Amino acid sequence: MGEFIKVEGAYFSYNNSNKDFDINNVSFNVLPGEMLCIVGANGSGKSTIAKMLNGIIIPSKGSVIVDGIDSSSADLAFKIRQNVGLVFQNPDNQIVATVVQEDVAFALENLCVPSSEIGSIVNRVLNMVGMLSYKDRLVEGLSGGQKSKVAIAGVLAMNPKCIVLDEATAMLDPKSSYEVLNIVKNLNRKSNTTIINITHRMQEVAMADRVIVLNKGVVLAQGSPRDIFLNERVLSEAGLCLPQVSQFVKLLHKDGIVNEEIALDVDECVQILANLLEGA
Amino acid sequence: MVKSITLGRYFVGNSFLHRANPKIKILVTFIYVFVLFFINKICSYVFGFFVIAVLYKICKIPLKMAFDNIKSMAFILIFTGFINLFFGGNGEIIFKLWVFKITKVAVITTVFVAFRMFLLIVGMGLLTYTTLPLDLAKAIGDAFTPLKKFHFPAGEISTMISISIRFIPLLMLETEKIIFAQKSRGVDVSGKSIRKKVKFIISILVPLLVSSFKRADELAVAMESRCYRIGFSRTRYIVFKLGVKDLILFVCAIIFFVSLFVIGAFSWF
């Protein structure tokens, strides 16, 4: 299967420096329908990568190819943005209109979709994120989680092949965060939408097919969530911590209580404990 | 303080004016402003106010809100009145003190200007109270559309106004947060001297400006990522179509304007 996104030897510096790069020789591929997680501490270059994938930032060296289109070709950047939707951390800073349905329609208006067709698309995507009943509401009256769902709906309206979540759950409470991630997971499973979740919350990593660890603008490691969770050196170098359930099982393993080295999530931890109790 | 400003606020309702096409409302308001500066009979002004007061009643907007607008514009009104009174014209002097003189013509001009300003604010209030700010912004954008031929950025101006409206409550919230943060850090808010007041305002303005620029930057990136391009045409989700009711409203408005002139022509004051 050919890759959907190919980042090859990408360099970028916000200061236009030729030596001090914020993104330093980054290379990775994203497969169609894949659920990828990019993790890293603050300042590791995660958001810069997100903007690169959307064609907003063009690498000073190297290339970003999205669905066969090179992001450096200014004329086609528009096409890349249509294919790769970007959801940001603070929904307040990405919602343009005052009314929910008008904000969802914003991208469609930009794509010159005929006025008569916009309504049905808006209804469809709002239904997908469970916000159809809020379509006439003012954005101001919504909770953080609801605003995030509206932001996702605004991106979904473009019918993108890939959605990049740039720490989209960082400002949300656990319940809203869970709901947003569930929507994204369903999109990936049901519509085969490629998802790139950029985060520093390690508990979100477990749901990914593959993980890329970034540190100071460099790719430190790539692999399955399990491989990354087991790589203590990489985690410590990147300034990341394992989720509490993973730490718990790791301690049990260290003391020789369980055989499993790590648990990715609560379900896996429960299973390990159940097996342990059964054995006892 | 911010909550006391009523000018430019929308008053929720379902009257015929609330439902009318914003483009027609803007056009009627524009003609109204134009007409106001051509009528010069008190009788016409009184009739004009009577009609506007009836419209406020029909739209179920308390007339008090119109007067609140006058209060918030008091400084401009007093300043205009002062300039007109003391420098408003030559002729028979009725009062003189140093370089200041009040003439009979100036008094009459001041009275007329005061009436005009009063009717202007009260009438404009009717437009803003019955039209959602965003609809107003879109209608203004539509009004500028013919100027696109001359490379006038009509669409961009409409987007700009819409976004400004969207961010007003957010910036107000941000200001409140900054005030609380500065208070908790010991900034003196009760200082009565001008120096202390200026210091307090600066302590709010600087972080507010920084966060606003950051917000603007993030919004620009978000808009770009959602395929917004300056100078390119866009379609419109909500299109204001002219209906029969809008045409009736326009005709009624024209009758009102003509009657202002007719009343003026047949009255001696």
Interface residues (C-beta under 8 A of the other chain):
Chain A: K51 N54 I56 F78 R81 Q82 G85 L86 F88 N90 D92 N93 Q94 I95 V96 A97 T98 V99 Q101 E102 A105 F106 A107 L108 E109 N110 L111 C112 V113 P114 S115 I118 G119 V122 V139 E140 G154 V155 M158
Chain B: P133 L134 T159 S162 I163 I165 R166 P169 L170 R215 E218 L219 V221 A222 M223 E224 S225 R226 C227 Y228 R229 F232 S233 R234 T235 R236 Y237 I238 V239
